[in-house]
Amino acid sequence: MADDILKFCQDANVPGEGHLGYKSSIGCTQRHRAINPAIFKMSSIGTYKGNLLRATMKMETPIAGLVFNKGFSCLQVHTRDYSTDSDLPPHQEIGMPSLSPTMTEGNIARWLKKEGDKVSPGEVLCEVETDKATVEMECMEEGFLAKILCGDGAKEIKVGEVIAITVEDEDDIAKFKDYKPSTSGSAPAAKEPSVSTPSKQEVVEEPVSSPQPKISKASATPSAEDRIFASPLARKLAEDHNVPLSSIKGTGLDGCIVKADIEDYLASRGKEVSVAGPKVAAKEDGYLDYTDIPHSQIRKVTASRLLLSKQTIPHYYLSVDTCVDKLMDLRSLLNSLQEASGGKRISINDLVIKAAALALRKVPQCNSSWTNDYIRQYHNVNINVAVQTDNGLFVPVIRDADKKGLSTIADDVKHLAQKAKENSLKPEDYEGGTFTVSNLGGPFGIKHFCAIINPPQSGILAVGSAERRVIPGLGSEQFKFASFMSVTLSCDHRVIDGAIGAEWLKAFKGYIENPESMLL
């Protein structure tokens, strides 16, 4: 098929790379110039003009990196390269990239490049708010940023939706001043409806006996909704207030509806709109007064994953009380050494993470995930640590926690917790965990709770606070004091049987109550 395509380009007098504008933007250092029939498809063929047949070709990488180079870890960037039969020169549409496995839409935090700027490989184009963090989107090809379609603060942009246009020639920038992507996303829209030609003919035919005439899709008049152009913020605001876009007259470029148009419309109807903050609803019948807080991306994903976990994973719970007197004594000793050497203090949670990691190494059945065909048992012990922030719940990962010293674990936890609070975690900071620790005891004084498993993991440890208790002594009238910490293990019964879960808790308790063994 690739040979046929190249022959067609040669017969049509079309240079392969220059006319097609094909440059792979797959987030890798290598470029792949060969035409791959798996991702090459012809979207339309133009009309004859003189002796030259002009062809519209499209090169598309829906999930970049997976087609060309499966051995590389690539940033998934959705791009399309075009050379059309309209008056537009070769250009590249840059789509919203998929920056995490669970991402379906994202927000534009801010653009670091402006229209007309020259861009080079490795330079940061913009900052994208994903479902888990704010990630820098880098440029993969040299050129010029001709048009920004989704500006700073644009919300809920679907993965693959076009956000910008780049060109190779600086003189082509002005030609994209009024550019709008086609609604189908396959090619730029022509200025006028074209006359149906044999190469574009798509005819819907009725049965022979029917007297109805044939209807050509190419000559059909677009619907009114297809002709309405609005910015993402304007569409979101209109949707929140049930405002039909057809009733708004756009004041933006080329009649595009912008956020200010929606606000003016709502103001004329006497409705109060808050742009900077949450929507505050007026009292209805004097009974309710409330505030609608929009969902953040991380909260949407957390909600869907936890709902999936409770609906599909058969949870059961095992609790045990652990004496932490020796653990606290060891911590005091280690912190005195840390202060003398200028290191960071070690917390009880750092010791809990280390004990959990060593227990997973001793009972590897709990370091596993369920699939429909097999149970995957991991050889790495990567502990996710739940961190609550203003933006939602994050779970950064401590990799190979069973092999790290307590000082290294303490440094990693503090560094990742700070990045989570600043909303600057990268995908490598939270992906790849095999077990999770959630501690509500130390920060909040919660004595006991049951945590929800973080899929696809099969276990999560809920850590409560330590409290002093009176316990019997050796004599009949003797007693002593000791500090106990309650922990609860949530297990996926498909992977961890009750006896296996109890064995893991026994190993964990052994490390907590004899913490010197963690140092061996």
C-alpha positions as CSV (number, residue, x, y, z in Angstrom):
1,M,0.0,0.0,0.0
2,A,2.9,2.4,0.8
3,D,4.3,1.8,-2.7
4,D,1.0,2.6,-4.2
5,I,0.8,5.8,-2.3
6,L,4.3,6.9,-3.2
7,K,3.5,6.1,-6.9
8,F,0.3,8.2,-6.7
9,C,2.3,11.2,-5.2
10,Q,4.8,10.9,-8.0
11,D,2.2,10.7,-10.7
12,A,0.4,13.7,-9.2
13,N,3.7,15.6,-9.2
14,V,3.5,15.8,-5.4
15,P,6.8,15.8,-3.5
16,G,6.5,13.2,-0.7
17,E,7.8,15.0,2.4
18,G,7.5,18.7,1.5
19,H,4.0,18.7,0.2
20,L,2.6,16.4,2.8
21,G,4.3,18.3,5.6
22,Y,4.9,15.0,7.4
23,K,7.0,15.2,10.4
24,S,6.6,12.8,13.3
25,S,5.9,14.4,16.6
26,I,6.0,11.5,18.9
27,G,7.9,12.8,21.8
28,C,11.1,10.8,21.0
29,T,14.5,11.9,19.9
30,Q,14.2,9.9,16.7
31,R,12.3,11.0,13.6
32,H,10.6,8.6,11.3
33,R,10.3,9.8,7.7
34,A,9.1,6.6,6.0
35,I,5.4,6.5,5.2
36,N,3.7,3.9,7.4
37,P,0.4,2.6,5.8
38,A,-0.9,1.9,9.3
39,I,-1.3,5.6,10.0
40,F,-1.6,7.0,6.5
41,K,-5.0,7.7,5.0
42,M,-6.3,9.9,2.2
43,S,-9.0,12.2,3.4
44,S,-10.0,13.7,0.1
45,I,-8.9,14.3,-3.5
46,G,-9.1,17.7,-5.1
47,T,-10.4,18.7,-8.5
48,Y,-8.4,18.8,-11.7
49,K,-6.8,22.2,-12.4
50,G,-4.9,22.3,-15.7
51,N,-2.7,19.2,-15.9
52,L,-2.1,19.1,-12.1
53,L,-4.1,16.8,-9.8
54,R,-3.8,18.2,-6.3
55,A,-4.3,15.7,-3.5
56,T,-5.1,16.3,0.1
57,M,-3.2,13.9,2.4
58,K,-3.3,13.5,6.1
59,M,-0.7,12.1,8.4
60,E,-2.1,11.2,11.8
61,T,-0.6,9.9,15.0
62,P,-3.6,9.3,17.3
63,I,-1.4,7.8,20.0
64,A,2.1,8.9,19.1
65,G,4.9,6.5,19.8
66,L,2.9,3.3,19.8
67,V,2.9,2.8,16.1
68,F,6.5,3.7,15.3
69,N,8.6,2.8,18.2
70,K,7.1,0.5,20.8
71,G,10.4,0.3,22.7
72,F,10.5,3.9,23.6
73,S,8.7,5.7,26.4
74,C,7.2,8.6,24.5
75,L,5.0,11.5,25.4
76,Q,1.6,11.0,23.8
77,V,1.0,14.1,21.7
78,H,-1.9,14.2,19.3
79,T,-0.9,16.0,16.0
80,R,-2.1,16.1,12.4
81,D,-0.1,17.4,9.5
82,Y,-1.9,18.9,6.5
83,S,-1.3,20.3,3.0
84,T,-4.7,21.1,1.6
85,D,-6.2,22.2,-1.6
86,S,-7.4,25.4,0.0
87,D,-5.3,28.6,0.1
88,L,-3.7,27.5,3.4
89,P,0.0,26.4,3.3
90,P,1.3,23.2,4.9
91,H,0.8,23.3,8.7
92,Q,0.4,21.2,11.7
93,E,-2.5,20.9,14.1
94,I,-1.4,20.3,17.7
95,G,-4.0,18.5,19.8
96,M,-4.5,18.2,23.5
97,P,-2.0,15.5,24.5
98,S,-2.8,12.5,26.7
99,L,-0.4,13.0,29.6
100,S,-1.6,10.2,31.9
101,P,-3.3,6.9,31.5
102,T,-6.6,8.2,33.0
103,M,-6.7,11.5,31.2
104,T,-9.7,12.2,29.0
105,E,-9.6,16.0,29.0
106,G,-7.3,18.8,30.3
107,N,-7.0,22.5,30.9
108,I,-4.6,25.1,29.6
109,A,-2.9,26.7,32.6
110,R,-0.9,29.2,30.6
111,W,1.0,29.6,27.3
112,L,4.7,30.2,27.5
113,K,4.9,31.0,23.8
114,K,2.8,33.5,21.9
115,E,1.5,33.6,18.4
116,G,4.4,34.4,16.0
117,D,7.1,33.0,18.2
118,K,9.7,30.7,16.8
119,V,9.7,27.3,18.5
120,S,12.4,24.7,18.7
121,P,12.5,21.0,19.8
122,G,12.6,20.8,23.6
123,E,11.1,24.2,24.3
124,V,8.0,24.4,26.5
125,L,4.9,25.5,24.6
126,C,2.4,25.6,27.4
127,E,1.5,24.2,30.8
128,V,-1.4,21.6,30.8
129,E,-3.5,20.8,33.8
130,T,-4.1,17.1,33.7
131,D,-6.3,15.0,36.0
132,K,-3.4,14.6,38.3
133,A,-0.9,17.4,37.9
134,T,0.3,20.4,35.8
135,V,2.6,19.2,33.1
136,E,4.8,21.1,30.7
137,M,4.0,20.4,27.0
138,E,7.2,20.5,24.9
139,C,7.6,21.3,21.2
140,M,8.9,18.4,19.1
141,E,9.5,20.1,15.8
142,E,11.1,23.4,14.7
143,G,8.8,26.0,13.3
144,F,6.6,29.0,14.2
145,L,3.5,29.2,16.4
146,A,0.9,30.5,13.9
147,K,-2.3,30.3,15.9
148,I,-3.4,29.6,19.5
149,L,-7.0,28.2,19.5
150,C,-7.4,27.5,23.2
151,G,-5.9,30.4,25.3
152,D,-4.9,30.7,28.9
153,G,-7.4,29.2,31.3
154,A,-9.3,27.2,28.7
155,K,-11.1,24.4,30.5
156,E,-12.2,20.8,29.8
157,I,-10.5,20.4,26.4
158,K,-10.9,16.8,25.2
159,V,-7.8,14.8,24.4
160,G,-7.1,15.2,20.7
161,E,-9.0,18.5,20.4
162,V,-6.9,21.1,18.4
163,I,-5.3,23.7,20.6
164,A,-2.7,25.3,18.3
165,I,-1.3,25.5,14.8
166,T,2.4,25.6,13.8
167,V,4.0,26.3,10.4
168,E,7.5,25.9,9.0
169,D,7.7,29.3,7.2
170,E,7.3,32.5,9.1
171,D,5.6,34.2,6.2
172,D,2.7,31.7,6.5
173,I,1.7,32.9,10.0
174,A,-0.5,35.7,8.8
175,K,-2.6,33.3,6.7
176,F,-3.9,31.6,9.9
177,K,-5.2,34.7,11.5
178,D,-8.8,33.7,11.1
179,Y,-8.2,29.9,11.1
180,K,-10.8,27.6,12.7
181,P,-10.4,23.8,12.8
182,S,-13.1,21.8,11.1
183,T,-15.8,20.2,13.3
184,S,-14.8,16.7,12.1
185,G,-11.2,17.3,13.0
186,S,-10.0,15.7,9.8
187,A,-9.2,18.7,7.6
188,P,-9.6,22.5,7.7
189,A,-13.0,23.7,6.6
190,A,-13.2,25.4,3.2
191,K,-14.5,28.9,3.0
192,E,-17.4,28.0,0.8
193,P,-19.4,24.7,0.3
194,S,-17.7,23.0,-2.6
195,V,-19.6,21.6,-5.6
196,S,-19.9,17.8,-5.5
197,T,-17.3,16.1,-7.6
198,P,-17.0,12.4,-8.5
199,S,-14.1,11.9,-6.1
200,K,-16.1,13.3,-3.1
201,Q,-19.4,11.8,-4.0
202,E,-21.2,10.2,-1.1
203,V,-24.7,9.4,-2.2
204,V,-27.5,8.1,0.1
205,E,-29.8,6.1,-2.2
206,E,-33.3,5.1,-1.6
207,P,-34.7,1.8,-3.0
208,V,-35.3,1.8,-6.8
209,S,-39.0,1.8,-6.4
210,S,-38.9,5.0,-4.2
211,P,-39.6,8.2,-6.1
212,Q,-37.4,10.2,-3.7
213,P,-34.4,11.8,-5.4
214,K,-30.8,11.0,-4.4
215,I,-29.3,13.3,-1.8
216,S,-25.6,14.2,-1.9
217,K,-24.0,14.7,1.5
218,A,-21.3,16.9,0.0
219,S,-23.9,19.5,-1.2
220,A,-26.0,19.3,2.0
221,T,-26.3,22.6,3.9
222,P,-24.5,22.5,7.3
223,S,-26.8,22.8,10.4
224,A,-27.0,26.0,12.3
225,E,-25.0,24.5,15.2
226,D,-22.1,23.7,13.0
227,R,-21.8,27.4,12.0
228,I,-21.7,28.6,15.6
229,F,-18.1,29.3,16.8
230,A,-17.4,29.9,20.5
231,S,-14.5,29.7,22.8
232,P,-14.3,26.7,25.2
233,L,-14.9,29.1,28.2
234,A,-17.9,30.6,26.5
235,R,-19.4,27.1,25.7
236,K,-18.8,26.0,29.3
237,L,-20.4,29.1,30.8
238,A,-23.4,28.8,28.4
239,E,-23.8,25.2,29.3
240,D,-23.8,25.9,33.0
241,H,-26.5,28.5,32.6
242,N,-28.6,26.8,29.9
243,V,-28.0,29.5,27.4
244,P,-28.5,28.6,23.8
245,L,-25.6,29.7,21.7
246,S,-27.9,30.4,18.8
247,S,-29.3,33.4,20.8
248,I,-25.9,35.0,21.3
249,K,-24.3,37.4,18.8
250,G,-20.5,36.9,19.0
251,T,-18.2,39.9,19.3
252,G,-15.0,38.0,18.9
253,L,-12.8,37.4,15.9
254,D,-14.9,36.6,12.8
255,G,-18.1,36.5,14.9
256,C,-16.8,34.0,17.5
257,I,-18.7,34.0,20.8
258,V,-16.5,34.8,23.7
259,K,-17.0,34.6,27.5
260,A,-17.9,38.3,27.7
261,D,-20.8,37.8,25.3
262,I,-22.3,35.1,27.6
263,E,-21.8,37.3,30.6
264,D,-23.5,40.3,28.9
265,Y,-26.4,38.1,27.9
266,L,-26.9,36.8,31.5
267,A,-26.6,40.3,32.9
268,S,-29.3,41.5,30.5
269,R,-31.6,38.7,31.9
270,G,-30.9,39.9,35.4
271,K,-28.8,36.9,36.4
272,E,-25.8,37.2,38.7
273,V,-22.7,35.5,37.3
274,S,-19.4,35.0,39.1
275,V,-16.5,34.5,36.8
276,A,-13.6,34.3,39.2
277,G,-15.1,32.0,41.8
278,P,-17.7,29.3,42.4
279,K,-21.3,30.0,41.5
280,V,-23.3,31.2,44.4
281,A,-27.0,30.3,44.1
282,A,-29.7,32.6,45.4
283,K,-32.1,31.4,48.0
284,E,-35.0,29.5,46.6
285,D,-38.2,30.0,48.6
286,G,-36.1,31.1,51.6
287,Y,-35.0,27.6,52.5
288,L,-31.6,26.9,50.8
289,D,-28.5,28.9,50.5
290,Y,-25.6,27.0,48.8
291,T,-22.4,27.3,46.7
292,D,-21.7,25.1,43.7
293,I,-18.0,24.3,43.6
294,P,-16.8,23.1,40.2
295,H,-15.0,19.7,40.1
296,S,-11.3,19.8,39.7
297,Q,-9.7,17.3,37.3
298,I,-8.0,15.3,40.1
299,R,-11.3,15.1,42.0
300,K,-13.2,13.8,38.9
301,V,-10.7,11.0,38.4
302,T,-10.4,10.2,42.1
303,A,-14.2,9.9,42.3
304,S,-14.5,7.6,39.2
305,R,-11.6,5.3,40.4
306,L,-12.9,5.0,43.9
307,L,-16.4,4.2,42.7
308,L,-15.0,1.6,40.4
309,S,-13.0,0.2,43.3
310,K,-16.0,-0.2,45.6
311,Q,-18.2,-1.6,42.9
312,T,-15.8,-4.1,41.4
313,I,-13.3,-5.1,44.2
314,P,-14.5,-7.4,47.0
315,H,-13.0,-5.6,50.0
316,Y,-12.5,-7.1,53.4
317,Y,-10.6,-5.6,56.4
318,L,-8.1,-6.8,59.0
319,S,-7.1,-4.7,62.0
320,V,-4.4,-5.0,64.5
321,D,-3.0,-3.0,67.4
322,T,0.8,-2.5,67.4
323,C,2.9,-1.3,70.4
324,V,5.1,1.6,69.2
325,D,7.2,2.3,72.3
326,K,10.4,0.9,70.8
327,L,9.6,2.5,67.5
328,M,9.4,6.0,69.1
329,D,12.6,5.4,71.0
330,L,14.4,4.4,67.8
331,R,13.0,7.5,66.1
332,S,14.3,9.8,68.8
333,L,17.7,8.2,68.5
334,L,17.8,8.5,64.7
335,N,16.6,12.1,64.8
336,S,19.3,13.1,67.2
337,L,21.8,11.6,64.7
338,Q,20.1,13.4,61.8
339,E,20.2,16.7,63.5
340,A,23.9,16.3,64.3
341,S,24.6,15.6,60.6
342,G,22.2,18.2,59.2
343,G,19.7,15.7,57.8
344,K,15.9,15.9,57.8
345,R,13.9,14.5,60.7
346,I,12.4,11.0,60.3
347,S,8.6,10.7,61.0
348,I,6.6,7.8,62.3
349,N,5.0,7.6,58.8
350,D,8.5,7.1,57.3
351,L,9.0,4.1,59.6
352,V,5.6,2.8,58.8
353,I,6.4,3.0,55.0
354,K,9.6,1.1,55.6
355,A,7.9,-1.6,57.7
356,A,5.1,-2.0,55.1
357,A,7.7,-2.4,52.3
358,L,9.7,-5.0,54.2
359,A,6.4,-6.9,55.0
360,L,5.5,-6.9,51.3
361,R,8.9,-8.4,50.5
362,K,8.4,-11.1,53.1
363,V,4.8,-11.8,51.9
364,P,4.9,-11.0,48.2
365,Q,1.3,-12.3,47.5
366,C,0.1,-8.9,48.9
367,N,2.3,-7.1,46.4
368,S,0.1,-8.1,43.5
369,S,-2.7,-7.1,41.1
370,W,-5.8,-8.9,39.7
371,T,-6.5,-9.3,36.0
372,N,-9.1,-11.5,34.3
373,D,-6.5,-14.0,33.1
374,Y,-3.8,-14.0,35.9
375,I,-2.6,-12.5,39.1
376,R,0.4,-10.2,38.5
377,Q,3.0,-10.4,41.3
378,Y,5.4,-7.5,41.3
379,H,9.1,-7.7,42.0
380,N,9.4,-4.0,42.9
381,V,8.0,-2.7,46.1
382,N,6.7,0.8,45.2
383,I,4.7,2.4,48.0
384,N,2.1,5.1,47.2
385,V,1.6,7.7,50.0
386,A,-1.7,9.5,50.2
387,V,-1.2,13.3,50.4
388,Q,-4.2,15.6,50.9
389,T,-3.9,19.0,49.2
390,D,-6.2,22.0,48.4
391,N,-6.6,20.5,44.9
392,G,-7.6,17.0,46.0
393,L,-6.0,13.7,47.0
394,F,-2.6,12.8,45.4
395,V,-0.7,9.5,45.9
396,P,3.0,10.0,44.9
397,V,5.1,6.9,44.9
398,I,8.2,5.9,46.8
399,R,10.0,3.5,44.5
400,D,11.9,0.5,45.8
401,A,11.0,1.5,49.4
402,D,12.2,-1.9,50.7
403,K,15.7,-1.1,49.5
404,K,16.0,2.5,50.7
405,G,17.2,3.7,54.0
406,L,15.0,5.7,56.4
407,S,16.8,8.9,55.6
408,T,16.2,8.5,51.9
409,I,12.5,7.6,52.4
410,A,12.1,10.7,54.6
411,D,13.6,13.0,51.9
412,D,11.5,11.4,49.1
413,V,8.2,11.8,51.1
414,K,8.8,15.4,52.0
415,H,9.9,16.3,48.4
416,L,6.9,14.6,46.8
417,A,4.5,16.0,49.3
418,Q,5.7,19.5,48.5
419,K,5.3,18.9,44.8
420,A,1.8,17.6,45.3
421,K,0.8,20.7,47.3
422,E,2.3,22.9,44.5
423,N,0.4,20.8,41.9
424,S,3.7,20.1,40.1
425,L,3.9,16.3,40.1
426,K,5.0,14.6,37.0
427,P,3.6,11.3,35.8
428,E,6.7,9.4,36.9
429,D,6.0,10.8,40.5
430,Y,2.7,8.9,40.9
431,E,2.6,6.0,38.4
432,G,3.8,2.5,39.1
433,G,2.8,2.0,42.7
434,T,2.1,-1.5,44.0
435,F,0.7,-0.8,47.5
436,T,-0.6,2.3,49.3
437,V,-0.3,3.7,52.8
438,S,-2.8,6.2,54.1
439,N,-2.1,7.9,57.4
440,L,-4.8,9.9,59.1
441,G,-3.6,9.2,62.6
442,G,-0.5,11.4,62.8
443,P,-1.9,14.6,61.1
444,F,-5.5,14.3,62.3
445,G,-5.6,12.1,65.3
446,I,-8.0,9.5,63.7
447,K,-7.8,6.3,65.8
448,H,-9.2,3.8,63.2
449,F,-10.6,3.9,59.7
450,C,-10.9,1.6,56.6
451,A,-9.4,2.8,53.4
452,I,-10.6,2.1,49.8
453,I,-8.2,0.1,47.6
454,N,-6.4,2.1,44.9
455,P,-6.9,0.0,41.7
456,P,-5.2,-1.9,40.2
457,Q,-3.5,-2.6,43.6
458,S,-4.9,-5.3,45.9
459,G,-4.1,-3.7,49.3
460,I,-4.0,-0.4,51.2
461,L,-2.9,0.2,54.8
462,A,-4.9,2.7,56.9
463,V,-2.8,4.0,59.8
464,G,-4.4,5.5,62.9
465,S,-3.0,7.6,65.7
466,A,-0.9,6.2,68.6
467,E,-2.5,6.4,72.1
468,R,-1.2,5.5,75.5
469,R,-3.1,2.7,77.3
470,V,-3.0,1.0,80.6
471,I,-2.0,-2.7,80.3
472,P,-1.7,-5.4,83.0
473,G,1.7,-5.9,84.6
474,L,3.3,-9.1,86.0
475,G,1.6,-9.0,89.4
476,S,-2.1,-9.1,90.2
477,E,-2.2,-5.5,91.2
478,Q,0.5,-4.2,88.9
479,F,0.0,-2.3,85.7
480,K,2.1,-0.3,83.2
481,F,1.6,2.2,80.3
482,A,2.3,1.6,76.7
483,S,1.5,3.3,73.4
484,F,-0.5,1.5,70.7
485,M,-1.2,2.3,67.1
486,S,-4.2,0.8,65.3
487,V,-3.7,-0.2,61.6
488,T,-6.3,-1.7,59.2
489,L,-5.4,-3.6,56.0
490,S,-8.0,-3.4,53.2
491,C,-7.6,-6.4,50.9
492,D,-8.9,-7.5,47.5
493,H,-10.2,-11.0,48.3
494,R,-9.7,-12.1,44.7
495,V,-5.9,-11.7,45.3
496,I,-5.3,-11.9,49.0
497,D,-7.0,-14.6,51.0
498,G,-7.7,-14.0,54.7
499,A,-4.8,-16.1,56.0
500,I,-2.4,-14.3,53.6
501,G,-3.6,-10.9,54.8
502,A,-3.2,-12.0,58.4
503,E,0.3,-13.2,57.7
504,W,1.2,-9.8,56.1
505,L,-0.1,-8.0,59.2
506,K,1.9,-10.3,61.5
507,A,5.1,-9.4,59.5
508,F,4.2,-5.7,59.6
509,K,3.6,-5.8,63.4
510,G,6.9,-7.6,63.9
511,Y,8.8,-4.8,62.2
512,I,6.9,-2.1,64.1
513,E,7.3,-3.7,67.5
514,N,11.0,-4.7,66.8
515,P,12.1,-1.7,64.7
516,E,15.8,-2.6,65.0
517,S,15.1,-5.5,62.6
518,M,14.3,-3.0,59.8
519,L,17.9,-1.7,60.0
520,L,19.5,-5.2,59.4
